[in-house]
Amino acid sequence: MSNELEISLKEINESIPLPQLLEELYIRLVPIWPDTRPLLHYNNCFELLISVILSAQTTDDQVNIVTKELFHRFPNSESLAAADIHEVENIVYPLGFYHVKAKHIIETAKVLQGRFNGQIPSNFEEMIELPGVGRKSANLLIAACYEKPGIIVDTHVLRVLFRLGVSAKKEATLIESIIRANLPPEKHTEFSYAVNRHGKFTCTARKPACTEQKKHCPIDDICPKIGLSALLKQRR
């Protein structure tokens, strides 16, 4: 694996400079996946914020089921800030880590009430101070709520860009910094969502399209397929 990675990265760096590679990904993937809305269901930025916090270590589909009841019972930061934690835990229980998640969303609601007049902060640094909100979540919220550039590096983006050799490590902060340094800000949000959808539906964890018969990957010819040797051999 290490030798394969070293050789692939060397070949990429010699043949396709990073800015050119990311631009090519943008050109190919954004027309296929142009939607820049999260797959979470929400009616306002408060609901999106809470849904994002709840989405840790689970799927968007599972969150969307749970939040129907949650937002019916607690439709805003004021009501959630005053919620009984046991009631909230019972609602979010199916998502796993329900003690922590219930605590985070109630504490976040209290911060919104106490510091931001019930509104979602527009400043990135203030956003990541909210309980349960990391860089990925803050970038998503900044982009969705305030139409600012956001580099949203989730597990799908990590996987795709690692397989492409953009980064030798699956580290979100590293890949975020690579994208920031090599792609214009006005393309960050569209790029993030397009790569996310590509990873979610085409370059999947267990059965990426390049390892499946009769399936097409739009970036097959520029991808070194790092870490996929065993699956590619099975295809043959």
BELRA-V841540 format. One record per residue. N is the residue number from 1. RES is the residue in one small letter. PSI is psi in whole degrees, -180 to 180 (none if undefined). OMEGA is omega in whole degrees, 0 to 359 (none if undefined). BURIAL is + if it has 24 or more other C-alpha atoms within 12 Angstrom, else -. Layout:
n;res;psi;omega;burial
N;RES;PSI;OMEGA;BURIAL
N;RES;PSI;OMEGA;BURIAL
//
This chain:
n;res;psi;omega;burial
1;m;-45;182;-
2;s;-40;178;-
3;n;-43;178;-
4;e;-44;181;-
5;l;-44;182;+
6;e;-45;180;-
7;i;-45;182;-
8;s;-44;180;+
9;l;-39;179;+
10;k;-45;180;-
11;e;-41;180;-
12;i;-48;183;+
13;n;-31;180;-
14;e;-31;187;-
15;s;-37;183;-
16;i;106;175;-
17;p;148;184;-
18;l;-47;179;+
19;p;-38;180;-
20;q;-41;179;-
21;l;-47;180;+
22;l;-37;177;+
23;e;-39;179;-
24;e;-40;176;+
25;l;-43;179;+
26;y;-48;183;+
27;i;-39;184;-
28;r;-39;189;+
29;l;-35;184;+
30;v;-41;177;+
31;p;-29;179;-
32;i;-39;182;+
33;w;74;185;+
34;p;-12;185;-
35;d;127;180;-
36;t;30;174;+
37;r;142;175;+
38;p;155;177;+
39;l;-6;174;-
40;l;147;178;+
41;h;128;181;+
42;y;155;179;+
43;n;-16;181;-
44;n;175;185;-
45;c;-28;175;+
46;f;-47;180;+
47;e;-38;178;+
48;l;-44;179;+
49;l;-49;181;+
50;i;-41;179;+
51;s;-40;180;+
52;v;-43;178;+
53;i;-41;181;+
54;l;-19;187;+
55;s;-6;180;+
56;a;129;176;+
57;q;30;175;-
58;t;-177;183;+
59;t;157;177;-
60;d;-39;181;+
61;d;-41;179;-
62;q;-41;178;+
63;v;-43;182;+
64;n;-32;177;+
65;i;-46;184;+
66;v;-39;186;+
67;t;-18;175;+
68;k;-50;179;-
69;e;-42;183;-
70;l;-48;183;+
71;f;-21;172;+
72;h;-39;181;-
73;r;-38;183;-
74;f;86;189;+
75;p;-8;183;+
76;n;175;183;+
77;s;-32;180;+
78;e;-47;181;+
79;s;-37;180;+
80;l;-34;179;+
81;a;-28;182;+
82;a;7;186;+
83;a;152;171;+
84;d;126;187;-
85;i;-32;180;+
86;h;-37;177;-
87;e;-42;179;-
88;v;-41;178;+
89;e;-41;180;+
90;n;-36;181;-
91;i;-44;185;+
92;v;2;182;+
93;y;-43;183;+
94;p;-16;184;+
95;l;-8;184;+
96;g;158;181;-
97;f;39;190;-
98;y;-29;177;+
99;h;-50;182;-
100;v;-44;183;+
101;k;-42;178;+
102;a;-43;179;+
103;k;-45;182;+
104;h;-45;184;+
105;i;-32;176;+
106;i;-45;178;+
107;e;-40;178;+
108;t;-44;178;+
109;a;-39;179;+
110;k;-39;177;+
111;v;-43;179;+
112;l;-42;180;+
113;q;-42;186;+
114;g;-34;186;-
115;r;-27;190;-
116;f;20;177;-
117;n;35;177;-
118;g;2;183;-
119;q;161;177;+
120;i;128;180;+
121;p;146;180;+
122;s;-7;180;-
123;n;130;183;-
124;f;-45;183;+
125;e;-36;176;-
126;e;-34;181;+
127;m;-45;184;+
128;i;-5;174;+
129;e;-14;180;-
130;l;138;180;+
131;p;128;177;+
132;g;2;181;+
133;v;118;176;+
134;g;-167;184;+
135;r;-43;180;+
136;k;-48;182;+
137;s;-42;180;+
138;a;-41;178;+
139;n;-42;179;+
140;l;-45;182;+
141;l;-41;179;+
142;i;-42;180;+
143;a;-46;185;+
144;a;-38;186;+
145;c;-30;187;+
146;y;6;176;-
147;e;35;173;-
148;k;155;178;-
149;p;134;179;+
150;g;130;176;+
151;i;103;189;+
152;i;100;185;+
153;v;99;177;+
154;d;-170;185;+
155;t;-34;180;+
156;h;-43;178;+
157;v;-43;177;+
158;l;-47;184;+
159;r;-48;183;+
160;v;-48;184;+
161;l;-27;174;+
162;f;-45;180;+
163;r;-28;178;+
164;l;-11;181;+
165;g;14;178;+
166;v;-35;177;+
167;s;144;178;+
168;a;-9;181;+
169;k;147;176;+
170;k;69;180;+
171;e;121;186;-
172;a;-44;182;+
173;t;-35;178;-
174;l;-47;181;-
175;i;-37;175;+
176;e;-44;181;+
177;s;-34;178;-
178;i;-45;179;+
179;i;-44;182;+
180;r;-36;184;+
181;a;-16;189;-
182;n;3;180;-
183;l;135;181;+
184;p;143;183;-
185;p;-37;183;-
186;e;-10;179;-
187;k;-5;186;+
188;h;-49;186;+
189;t;-49;179;+
190;e;-42;179;+
191;f;-47;182;+
192;s;-48;182;+
193;y;-39;180;+
194;a;-44;178;+
195;v;-38;176;+
196;n;-50;181;+
197;r;-37;178;+
198;h;-42;179;+
199;g;-34;183;+
200;k;-36;188;+
201;f;-20;183;-
202;t;-58;180;+
203;c;65;186;+
204;t;168;185;+
205;a;-48;188;+
206;r;-35;184;-
207;k;72;177;-
208;p;152;186;+
209;a;-34;183;+
210;c;-16;180;+
211;t;2;183;+
212;e;137;176;-
213;q;141;174;-
214;k;21;174;-
215;k;146;186;-
216;h;138;172;-
217;c;125;184;+
218;p;-10;179;+
219;i;20;183;+
220;d;-41;187;+
221;d;-15;180;-
222;i;8;183;+
223;c;124;178;+
224;p;-7;175;+
225;k;47;181;+
226;i;131;179;+
227;g;4;184;+
228;l;12;184;+
229;s;-46;183;-
230;a;-44;180;-
231;l;-37;179;-
232;l;-36;177;-
233;k;-38;178;-
234;q;-36;180;-
235;r;-38;179;-
236;r;none;none;-
//
